[in-house]
Amino acid sequence: MTKLSTKSSTVDSVPQLGQLPSDQASIKGFNFALTNILSGKITDQVQLQALVNPIFNRSGDLYVTRGSGGSYFKFTGSNGYVSSSQLDGARLAQDDIPILIKIINERASSIQASNVMSREKGPK
């Protein structure tokens, strides 16, 4: 960001236009990830990492490498895969992963606590 000087003070200017497409892709990526975390479709860091620099196969499905072999990143789409058209240019910023991991962990803890409470209540 650049600073603009006025007679009375110095203020921050609007981000440069060249940054806007990148910022929009990051916002779309964050929203895509968050929506899928909250719905339970994204459950681990490997899935989030795949959204940072997406790699697609010839069919346009998002591809994730797990371990030494590879597997498709399954959580949405007509055939269970995420397609390039669904992401529509979205890219998750690496800096967003820690906060999204915390949300994944909190969601898992909440579900686990809810299950424990349900078992303790038992049938009515």
C-alpha positions in Angstrom: 0.0 0.0 0.0 1.2 3.5 -0.7 0.8 6.5 1.5 -1.0 9.7 0.3 0.2 12.9 1.8 -2.3 15.7 2.5 -1.7 19.0 4.3 -3.2 17.7 7.5 -2.1 14.0 7.6 -0.8 11.0 5.8 -3.5 8.3 4.9 -3.3 4.8 3.3 -4.4 4.6 -0.3 -6.5 1.9 -1.9 -4.7 -1.3 -2.9 -3.1 -1.2 -6.4 -5.4 -2.5 -9.2 -2.9 -5.2 -10.0 -3.5 -6.8 -6.6 -7.3 -7.1 -7.0 -7.5 -10.3 -9.0 -5.2 -12.1 -6.6 -7.1 -10.7 -3.6 -10.4 -11.8 -5.2 -9.1 -15.3 -5.8 -7.9 -15.5 -2.2 -11.3 -14.4 -0.9 -13.1 -16.8 -3.1 -10.7 -19.6 -2.0 -11.3 -18.8 1.7 -15.0 -18.7 1.3 -15.0 -22.0 -0.6 -12.9 -23.7 2.0 -14.9 -22.3 4.9 -18.2 -23.3 3.4 -16.9 -26.8 2.9 -15.4 -27.0 6.4 -18.6 -26.0 8.0 -20.5 -28.6 5.9 -18.0 -31.3 6.9 -16.6 -31.9 3.4 -13.1 -30.5 4.2 -11.7 -32.2 7.3 -7.9 -32.0 7.1 -4.9 -29.9 6.2 -4.1 -31.9 3.0 -7.4 -30.9 1.5 -6.8 -27.2 2.4 -3.3 -27.4 1.0 -4.8 -28.6 -2.3 -6.6 -25.3 -2.6 -3.4 -23.2 -2.3 -2.0 -24.3 -5.7 -4.7 -26.4 -7.3 -3.7 -29.1 -9.8 -6.3 -30.5 -12.1 -6.4 -33.7 -14.1 -7.4 -33.9 -17.8 -11.1 -34.1 -16.8 -10.8 -30.9 -14.8 -11.0 -32.6 -11.3 -8.9 -31.3 -8.5 -6.1 -33.7 -7.7 -4.4 -34.2 -4.4 -1.3 -36.2 -3.6 -1.6 -38.2 -0.4 1.6 -40.0 0.5 3.6 -41.5 -2.3 0.6 -42.2 -4.5 -2.1 -39.8 -5.6 -5.8 -39.7 -5.1 -8.6 -37.3 -6.0 -9.7 -34.7 -3.6 -13.3 -35.8 -3.0 -15.8 -33.5 -1.3 -18.2 -32.0 -3.8 -19.3 -32.0 -7.4 -21.5 -34.2 -9.6 -19.1 -37.1 -9.4 -17.7 -36.5 -5.9 -14.7 -34.5 -7.1 -14.0 -30.7 -7.1 -13.8 -29.4 -10.6 -11.9 -26.4 -11.9 -15.2 -24.8 -12.9 -16.4 -25.1 -9.3 -13.3 -23.3 -8.0 -13.6 -20.7 -10.8 -10.1 -19.3 -10.2 -10.3 -19.5 -6.4 -7.0 -19.9 -4.6 -6.6 -20.4 -0.9 -3.8 -18.2 0.6 -1.2 -20.2 2.6 -1.6 -17.7 5.4 -5.3 -18.7 5.8 -4.6 -22.4 6.5 -3.8 -22.0 10.3 -7.1 -20.3 11.0 -9.0 -22.8 8.9 -7.3 -25.7 10.7 -8.5 -24.2 14.0 -12.1 -24.1 12.6 -11.8 -27.7 11.5 -10.6 -28.7 15.0 -13.3 -26.7 16.8 -16.0 -28.3 14.5 -14.6 -31.8 15.2 -14.5 -31.1 19.0 -18.1 -29.7 18.9 -19.4 -32.8 17.1 -17.5 -35.1 19.4 -19.0 -33.3 22.5 -22.4 -33.5 21.0 -22.1 -37.2 20.4 -20.9 -37.8 24.0 -23.9 -35.8 25.3 -26.3 -37.8 23.1 -24.9 -41.1 24.4 -25.2 -39.9 28.0 -28.8 -38.9 27.6 -29.7 -42.2 26.1 -33.1 -43.1 24.6 -36.2 -41.3 25.9 
